Amino acid sequence: MLMLLTAADAALAAGCRSDSDCNPGILCLFARDRSTGICASWEPPIQIVPETDPAQVPLRERSTGTRCQFSVDCAPGQFCYKRGSHSEGQCL
């Protein structure tokens, strides 16, 4: 689950280029093809159950904070933010 910082940290959430631009314990997450990221906390996504095809990640409704693989999986105006090489991210 991805959670944005409090309103007091809105400036940090607005844009970052590395984890050092964020508060301790908070990471800089990037959407594909975006030059700046957002400061957010990160918990690894739920693991895919063995019966599920590993090439397909189940997606929830297209709204803020839902899981995604690509920005097209998100609501209009949102992007799919991922950490490192994770195949799944969160719509923000």
N, C-alpha and C positions, 0 to 999 in steps of 0.2 A: 504494500500500500504506500502510496506517495502522499505526503501531507505538506502543504505550503506552510511557510513560516507565518508568524503573527503579523498584524498590520504594522507593528513597530519596525519590522524588518522588511517592509515593502520595497525599500530601495534595493536591498540585496536580492529579493525575489525578482525584481525587474530585470536583472541581467548580471551574469557572471561569466568569466572565462576559464576559471579553474576552481578547485575545491578551496583554495586559499582565499578566494574572494568571499567565502561564506563563513558563518559562525562555526566554531568547533562542533564536530559531530554532524554537520550538515554538508551535503554534497552539491556540486554543480552538475545538473543534468541537462543534456542537450537533445533536442529533436533533430532528426535528420535534416541536413541542409540549412541549419540555423547557425549563425555565427556566434550568438551568445546563448547561454543557458539560463536556468533558473535555480536558485538555492532551495533545496527541499530535503526532507528526511526520506530515507529509502528503506523499505523492508523488501526482501526478495519476494518475487511473485509466488503464488501457490504452485506447488509442483503438479505437473500433469499426471493424471492417474494412468497406470499401465495400459488400460484398455483403449486409451485415446491415442490416436495416431500422433507420434511426436512431431510430425511436420505441421500439425494443426494445433493452434492454441485457442481454447474456447474464449470467446469474447462476450462481454456483457453488453448492456444497452449503451448506445453512443451518448455518453454524457461525461461531465467533468469527473476525473478521478477513476474512470473505469479502465480496465486493461485494454491494451492494444498491441498490435504488431507494427502498424504503419499509421501515419497521420490520417489517411483516408478512413480508418476505422473509427475516428473521432468525430464529434459534432463539428459543423462548420465553424471556422475561426479558432479551433483548438488544434494542438499538435501532439504527437505521440512522443513523450520524453522517456528515454531509456538510460540505464546506467551501464557503462562499459559495453561488454559483448552480450548482455542479456537480450534474448529474442523477444521478450515481452516488456512493455512499459505501461505508462499511465497517461490518459488523455488530460491535458491541462490547457 
